[in-house]
Amino acid sequence: SMTLLSLMPLITDKYLTCVVNSDYIFQYLRDFINDSVNLQINDVRQLPVIIPSKEQLEQFHRIFNDAYTIKLMQFAGEISVKLAESKLSKIQEELDNYVLEYYGLTKS
């Protein structure tokens, strides 16, 4: 298990969680840093991290909070696993699109 915490106030833990969980960054890690099945903390330290603007940071926090709320509802039995997965899938797509835009890329 790996714990990832930020040491900079402009790079929040929620921001890092979002970026690392995006498909683009995950693929970047696999293609350029470590192609094994086990990512290490030193692999994550090599990521190209962009300092977000206040608005960008708020967007990442909103995405994180939306996903976190769904998981809390699932764990509390307020929504089914199937419904949680459906909602989280939509948030994952939103995150992936936002990260691509954030890094100045487009879907291929």
C-alpha positions as CSV (number, residue, x, y, z in Angstrom):
1,S,0.0,0.0,0.0
2,M,1.2,3.5,-0.8
3,T,0.4,6.8,0.8
4,L,0.7,9.9,-1.4
5,L,0.6,13.3,0.3
6,S,1.5,16.7,-1.0
7,L,4.2,18.8,0.5
8,M,3.0,22.0,-1.2
9,P,-0.1,24.0,-0.4
10,L,-0.9,24.6,-4.1
11,I,-0.8,20.9,-4.8
12,T,-3.5,19.4,-2.5
13,D,-4.0,15.8,-1.7
14,K,-7.4,15.8,-3.5
15,Y,-5.7,17.3,-6.6
16,L,-3.0,14.6,-6.6
17,T,-5.6,11.8,-6.0
18,C,-7.5,13.0,-9.1
19,V,-4.5,13.4,-11.3
20,V,-3.0,10.0,-10.4
21,N,-6.3,8.3,-10.9
22,S,-6.8,9.7,-14.4
23,D,-6.3,7.3,-17.3
24,Y,-3.8,9.7,-19.0
25,I,-1.5,9.8,-16.0
26,F,-1.8,6.1,-15.3
27,Q,-0.9,5.4,-18.9
28,Y,2.0,7.9,-18.7
29,L,3.3,6.0,-15.6
30,R,3.0,2.7,-17.4
31,D,4.6,3.8,-20.7
32,F,7.4,6.0,-19.5
33,I,8.2,5.3,-15.9
34,N,7.4,1.8,-14.8
35,D,5.8,-0.8,-17.0
36,S,5.6,-3.5,-14.3
37,V,2.4,-4.3,-12.4
38,N,3.6,-2.6,-9.2
39,L,3.9,1.2,-9.1
40,Q,6.2,2.5,-6.5
41,I,6.1,5.9,-4.7
42,N,9.3,6.9,-6.5
43,D,7.4,6.3,-9.8
44,V,4.7,8.8,-8.8
45,R,7.3,11.3,-7.7
46,Q,8.4,11.5,-11.4
47,L,5.1,12.7,-12.7
48,P,4.9,16.0,-14.5
49,V,2.7,17.9,-12.1
50,I,1.3,21.3,-13.3
51,I,0.5,23.9,-10.6
52,P,-3.2,24.4,-10.9
53,S,-4.9,27.8,-10.9
54,K,-7.5,28.4,-8.2
55,E,-10.3,27.6,-10.7
56,Q,-8.6,24.4,-11.8
57,L,-8.0,23.3,-8.3
58,E,-11.7,23.9,-7.4
59,Q,-12.7,21.8,-10.4
60,F,-10.4,18.9,-9.2
61,H,-11.8,19.2,-5.7
62,R,-15.3,19.1,-7.0
63,I,-14.6,15.9,-9.0
64,F,-12.9,14.4,-6.0
65,N,-15.8,15.3,-3.6
66,D,-18.4,13.9,-6.0
67,A,-16.6,10.6,-6.2
68,Y,-16.0,10.5,-2.4
69,T,-19.7,11.2,-1.7
70,I,-20.8,8.4,-3.9
71,K,-18.4,6.0,-2.2
72,L,-19.7,7.1,1.2
73,M,-23.2,6.5,0.1
74,Q,-22.3,3.1,-1.2
75,F,-20.6,2.1,2.0
76,A,-23.5,3.3,4.1
77,G,-25.9,1.2,2.0
78,E,-27.7,4.3,0.6
79,I,-27.1,3.3,-3.0
80,S,-26.3,-0.1,-4.6
81,V,-22.8,-1.1,-5.8
82,K,-24.2,-1.1,-9.3
83,L,-25.5,2.4,-9.1
84,A,-22.3,3.6,-7.4
85,E,-20.2,2.1,-10.2
86,S,-22.4,3.7,-12.8
87,K,-22.1,7.1,-11.2
88,L,-18.4,6.7,-10.7
89,S,-17.9,5.7,-14.3
90,K,-19.4,9.0,-15.4
91,I,-17.1,10.9,-12.9
92,Q,-14.1,8.9,-14.2
93,E,-14.9,10.0,-17.8
94,E,-15.3,13.6,-16.6
95,L,-11.9,13.4,-14.8
96,D,-10.2,11.8,-17.8
97,N,-11.5,14.5,-20.1
98,Y,-10.6,17.3,-17.7
99,V,-7.0,16.0,-17.2
100,L,-6.5,15.8,-20.9
101,E,-7.7,19.4,-21.3
102,Y,-5.6,20.4,-18.2
103,Y,-2.4,19.0,-19.8
104,G,-3.3,20.5,-23.2
105,L,-4.0,17.2,-24.9
106,T,-6.9,15.8,-26.9
107,K,-8.3,12.3,-27.0
108,S,-6.9,10.2,-29.8
